[in-house]
Amino acid sequence: MKRSEFWLVVAAALAVFATGASLPVYAAHAIAARQQRDALASPAPGTQQPASKAVDETDTAAATEAAAKADKAARFHNGIVAIVNDHPISEYDLRQRVALVMTTSNVPKTPEMVKKIREQTLEQLETEQIQRQEALKNDITVSSVEVDKEIERILTDYHMTMDQLKELLASGHVAMATLRAQIASSILWQRTVSEEYAGRIKISPEAVDAQLARMMEGANKAHFAVSEIFLAVDSPEQDDKVRKDAQNLETQIQAGAPFVAIARQFSQSPSSAQGGDIGVVFDGQLAPELNEALEKMKTGEISAPIRSTGGYYILALRQRYEPADAEIVEAAPAEVTATDTLPLARVLLPLPPNRPKQLLENALKVADTIRSHASDCDVLGKIAQKVQGAAFFNLGMTKLADLSQQIRDALAKTEPGTAAAAFISAAGAEVIMRCDKPIVKKQRFVLPTREQVEEQLFSEQISAMARRFTRDLKRNADIEVR
């Protein structure tokens, strides 16, 4: 099934429907951060201060080494969970990033799941620290204005306001600075890879012609719109750990975590910046093991981890396209009548009898937002759980004759697996959704333009270079984990 980033929808619902809500102040976090910085300025209790004047010159090297060890011990003592090339990752930063992952992913908040996410998040922070150090070494920076623009793009893509985003983060006790830091790291790494390799990649007209020719030869094959999550295996002894990490991510996605959000957080491919989107590929274009998995998948499905060149992949099939010469005949959905019995689910946003016009309009907007992002009845229920005051009802098999004329009229315009337009009833703002199996509409493949082919070829080459770049940096890094 298609998985929506409904955590963003929840933010919109909370912000539009709730009234008088205030954002929490992160004074406690600021105090903790200051205390941590102050603590790092001096050794922890019980550790020895470096005293170079008291050391004989012949013992300078030993004293320096001892001082370095004492400094690292002090930093670990004061809330440092890892040191990457002598740069610390604090417990506060790790907790904040874990909170960000938990807030932006619909995963069960069990101790076991939190532990797994914490381990994966720490590894991701280590990788980001290495990448950030490489960027700074090459005088590559990101301005706050650039981060602002990226946030604005995200808000535009998901039809949100800044206040709604802040409220979402506040619900998980996540500081805006945490999201900004992650976005900045992503921009830094993209720019670093681009400056290091973009000038070396030359996509010639002949290469585009050849790719177009191959696509024309494959035009009468099935095509797949694919997203990926890639976890690199840098050495054979890492294989088992990376496989388990990939299985854990798949478990999170199958439990309801949005693929796009997980890809942005954990995928080690540059495609993570696009939520894992690698575009459209045709049957036989990817590595055999990846292609074999795609052939067996249906639109909306997620694969189990697949071992391929460089590491493990989790694939999401967003859309399957039939061959260009395929004849597609779509059967018209059956008309809904009052004599039908359908599996239904309902979300109600209760409203008082004497409700002002503005409240009605706001409630209807929330209900419509919920409807537009609910890909099935399970997702509809999960969204309702996150919206304060909303009630979800699994109505099961329901005789339409038992429903009001208003609901029957709304359902008359629906297809299997879809929701009727949100409406206002005597009880409040409502969404009624059909829980029967949706009709998967077939689409025919259309050849891309030359510009699209060139972009795809460039993306493939720079992605491979970026993976090698990260692998080499990690191999040469000095990482100490508490």
Secondary structure, 3 states (H helix, E strand, C coil): CCCCCHHHHHHHHHHHHCCCCCCCCCHHHHHHHHHHHHHHCCCCCCCCCCCHHHCCHHHHHHHHHHHHHHHHHHHHHCCEEEEECCEEEEHHHHHHHHHHHHHCCCCCCCHHHHHHHHHHHHHHHHHHHHHHHHHHHCCCCCCHHHHHHHHHHHHHHCCCCHHHHHHHHHHCCCCHHHHHHHHHHHHHHHHHHHHHHHHHCCCCHHHHHHHHHHHHHCCCCCEEEEEEEEEECCCHHHHHHHHHHHHHHHHHHHCCCCHHHHHHHHCCCHHHHHCCEEEEEECCCCCHHHHHHHHHCCCCCECCCEEECCEEEEEEEEEEEECCCCCCCCCCCCCCCCCCEEEEEEEEEECCCCCCHHHHHHHHHHHHHHHHHCCCHHHHHHHHHHCCCCEEEEEEEEEHHHCCHHHHHHHCCCCCCCECCCEECCCEEEEEEECCCCCCCCEECCCCCHHHHHHHHHHHHHHHHHHHHHHHHHHCCCEEEC
